Each structure stands twice: as C-alpha cells, then as structure tokens.
Amino acid sequence: MKPVAITLLGLTLFLLLTSWGFYAHKQINENAAYTLPASLAKFYKKHLKTITEKAVDADKRCYVDTLEGPRHYIDLDRYEEDMDSIPIHWSKAVAKFSERKLLANGVVPWQIWRTYQNLVKALKERDHNRVIRFSADLGHYVADAHVPLHTTSNYNGQFSDQIGIHAFWETRLPEMFSHEYDYFVGAAAYIDDPVQLGWQIVKESNALVDSVLHIEKELSKTTKKADQKSYITRNNQLTLNYSDTYATSYHRALNGMVERRFRSSIYYVGSLWYSAWIDAGQPNLVLKTDSTEIAEDKIEYSDKKILGREEWH
C-alpha cells in the first residue's frame, strides 16, 4: 500500500472512531460541572479530572462490547411511520417493534434514560465510583444525541456522496472553533421527565440533518476540489483533512449550529446530573469518608476494531 493510501486509511479510521471528538466530549462534561449548585458542585469539581477523562469511555467500549454501538445513535428514518408514533417508553416500543429492530436502529434516547436511572441509584447509595462512571456515561450519551448525524441512517453522508461529513461536523469543527464558543449556559435546572427530554433532544437534532447535508453539498459545488482538502499535522502525523478555509466556510454557513448544539449539550448534561441528585434525595456526597482513589477503568482499544457498525461515529 502506498504511503498516501496508508495515511488516508489511518485518517478514516481515526475520524470514524471518535464521537463529537474526544476533545469535545471532555469539554462538555467539564463545563457541565460548572452549571451545578454549590452543594453538588463540590463533589463534581473534586472529581472533575476523572469525570472529564471518562467522558470518552463509552466510545472506547465499542471496541470490546458488541452491545455498545447502538447506544450512541438512533436512525429515525428507518421507521416507516412518523417519528412521533415511536413509543418513548422502552417496554411499549419493544411491544410495537421488537427489541431486535430497536437495537438495529439505535437506542440513544432509551440509553439516556437507563443511564439516568443508574446514576440515581448510585447517588442514593453514595457509591462514588458508580456516580462518576454513570455521570460520565450520561454526559456522553446526551452529547451524542445532540449530533444531527446520530439520528439518521445517512450518518456519514454515504447515501449523498458526502463521505466524511460526520467527523467533519462533530470533530473537526469543534476542535477548530470551540475556543470561540460561549460556555456560560446558566445554572442547571430540574428535569421532571428525563425520558421526554431524551426524545426532545434527538428530534431537535434530526430536524437539522437536512441543513447539515445540504449546506455542505452546496458549499462543495462552489469550492474547487483542490481547495476542499489539505494536508495538516495532527498528533504529529501529516494527514489529509478538510482544509482550514473550507472548514471555516462551512462553520460560518451553519450559522452557529455547532455552537448551539454544543451549549445545549453542556446545559442538559448538567441539568440531568442535578435532577438525578434531586431524585436520589439530595444525598450529601461529601459525608462519606472514603480515602480510596476512584477506580479507573482501563480500556485498551488502540489496536482493535470497533465491534458492530464501525461508521456510526
């Protein structure tokens, strides 16, 4: 294989195996902690480094767990009926469509609810390790639900001759422009119906799919092919990627869309953490005198393939 081909293969694998981009997921979890009231923020800020680092554990599990992949997306267009006809409660959805079909199409809104329930239980038991684990995971799934291309079967532009647009929108743009974003989203608020919220998020994301694809398609028609891609240094490697100029034009044409989804992710992650704490009875997490370090899950993944649908990221 020629060196350039190897580089392109490496780039493709890297982009497909990152969701919102590792950098963006960490930023979302980190900033969500600053939306919390002081009584809860003390715990989250104490463990902020761990919660931030573990923001990407859900992606890493895709290399070792065949059940993990579908938890990050939902292909709403795979359902023949209007999306509003999909039961939002898991048991009713299974009764209508079967568990096999639901898993085949992705289950991110239901996974948000499951993880929320796990977090409430961990908070009630004041199990610090599990509180951190489920907080990090909940942040990941909520952030993924905010990505428009996580709600369509055309997740990587493979049906519209736009291969690579997934990582372009959710990785390249945030990494280039998130330093310009306004991270102040206000205080977390209590969410009285987390199930409904999960569906609200994916429906809002799905409403943006056409714009994500159409805007890039129109931009590509007015930009020379040679100007759309360029070699950039990433992780000390020279790789072919969307050019800075093209990325800037696309980001500007999206008119703040990426920043709005980014900010919404931060706000709702913080709000769900806060709501879980309320639903758990507002436990005082600092009362537990446990000097042991929070356990770290070591997930080796760099030399493995994602199990299941590789291109869902």
Secondary structure, DSSP 8 states (H G I E B T S, - for coil): --HHHHHHHHHHHHHHT-SS-HHHHHHHHHHHGGGS-HHHHHHHHHTHHHHHHGGGHHHHGGGT-TTTGGGG---GGGSSS-GGGS-SSHHHHHHHH-HHHHHHH--HHHHHHHHHHHHHHHHHTT-HHHHHHHHHHHHHHHHHHT-GGGSSS-TTSTTTT-TTHHHIIIIIHHHHHGGGS----------S-HHHHHHHHHHHHHTTHHHHHHHHHHHHHTS-HHHHEEEEEETTEEEEEE-HHHHHHHHHHTTTHHHHHHHHHHHHHHHHHHHHHHHTT---GGG----S---------TTS--SS-GGG-
